Amino acid sequence: MTDDQLGFSTRAIHAGFDPDPLTGAVNVPIYASSTFAQDGVGGLRGGFEYARTGNPTRTALEANLAALESGRYGRAFASGMAATDCALRATLRPGDHLVIPNDAYGGTFRLIDKVFTQWGIEYSVAKVSDPDSVRNALRPNTKLVWVETPTNPLLNIADIAALADIAHGAGAKLVVDNTFATPYLQQPLLLGADIVTHSTTKYLGGHSDVVGGALITDDPELDAAFAFLQNGAGAVPGPTDAFLTLRGIKTLAVRMDRHCDNAAMIAEHLTGHAAISQVIYPGLGQHPGHAVAQKQMRRFGGMISVRLQGGRQAALDFCSRTKVFTLAESLGGVESLIEHPGAMTHASTEGSELEVPADLVRLSVGIEDVSDLLADIEQALG
Ligand SMILES: Cc1ncc(COP(=O)(O)O)c(C=O)c1O
């Protein structure tokens, strides 16, 4: 059977590695070796020569990531931002233009706004939930449309298939940052995207114990450009990081189902709560992107954002009073996290078109007992 005939969890657990022929080990070893012996000059035994270029543990992760996203090629990086940086450098040249979401992850915005513009790259901001807004942001020199869906932190939903058509019609490529949805809930390449990017630090790793990133594509030319920069610039994960990420991925589907169950219950509970002015969760019927999310996602994810009736101070108080939800940046781990995007993850957007509301709180709903999460939220809002 080929990988694409197998179910998602079977791929998550098996793709990329068969039991080790030498020892029978069912898990890929952590190949803690920076270099590989050659049988005569150029006589590589397993295709590996130097671990920046390739390491067998990383290769297993890369094959697994490609299988998860139903893509042909996967490349692993030292962080989500290293993957983002590689995707941008592989596809853009001075004088090119890209479209980015009006609520992109703060680090993505910061890299483009503060670094890439220094090298002659131009960008425009669009509302990715509105295809016309993206269409209107295109210019003759647009080479890339960059979207997150759901977006971080406002959980807007972009119609991937519609945006792929718009980008391709303008001769541009569509990149989807699939960090929030994960390939279990949504597979952008099957909807027409050209590149999928991940912070594997989040749901894929899933245990808040490793930082990593990934790029997946079906296009051999793009993959060759990624491989060139991965080796040439060297932002690669070490073998232990690759192992931890692979280990996390094995349980992705069961974790995601529990994240989704818990988040749906919390979103329902918070709807109409006296302390909350708005609950933002794509699974709620009143979310403006609900129908599109239903069309392209298996379920609605583990992230919820809320706006507080009492404004910024109420948001800060909520964040500092929870006991089961840990006040911390990041998301997607088994433990629940709470944060204030305006002061934390998205502080870099202050004063820009991407500035987030001051009364916004983002919840990364973990897989604990939902009764404990609900009780914690109640006491913190109380
Ligand atoms: C949507 C999204 N993309 C990319 C990144 C960057 O990933 P990393 O922190 O692994 O560099 C993040 C980090 O929070 C993110 O939320």
The ligand as an SDF file (V2000), in Angstrom:
LIG
                    3D

 16 16  0  0  0  0  0  0  0  0999 V2000
    0.8910   30.6630   13.0940 C   0  0  0  0  0  0  0  0  0  0  0  0
    2.3430   30.6460   13.4490 C   0  0  0  0  0  0  0  0  0  0  0  0
    3.2610   30.5550   12.4720 N   0  0  0  0  0  0  0  0  0  0  0  0
    4.5850   30.5510   12.7600 C   0  0  0  0  0  0  0  0  0  0  0  0
    5.0580   30.6600   14.0520 C   0  0  0  0  0  0  0  0  0  0  0  0
    6.5350   30.6750   14.3280 C   0  0  0  0  0  0  0  0  0  0  0  0
    6.9510   29.4360   14.8240 O   0  0  0  0  0  0  0  0  0  0  0  0
    8.1850   29.2080   15.8100 P   0  0  0  0  0  0  0  0  0  0  0  0
    7.8560   29.8770   17.1040 O   0  0  0  0  0  0  0  0  0  0  0  0
    8.3030   27.7110   15.8910 O   0  0  0  0  0  0  0  0  0  0  0  0
    9.3850   29.8290   15.1750 O   0  0  0  0  0  0  0  0  0  0  0  0
    4.1320   30.7520   15.0990 C   0  0  0  0  0  0  0  0  0  0  0  0
    4.5980   30.8750   16.4940 C   0  0  0  0  0  0  0  0  0  0  0  0
    3.8300   31.1480   17.3920 O   0  0  0  0  0  0  0  0  0  0  0  0
    2.7410   30.7430   14.7880 C   0  0  0  0  0  0  0  0  0  0  0  0
    1.8040   30.8490   15.7460 O   0  0  0  0  0  0  0  0  0  0  0  0
  1  2  1  0
  2  3  1  0
  2 15  2  0
  3  4  2  0
  4  5  1  0
  5  6  1  0
  5 12  2  0
  6  7  1  0
  7  8  1  0
  8  9  2  0
  8 10  1  0
  8 11  1  0
 12 13  1  0
 12 15  1  0
 13 14  2  0
 15 16  1  0
M  END
$$$$
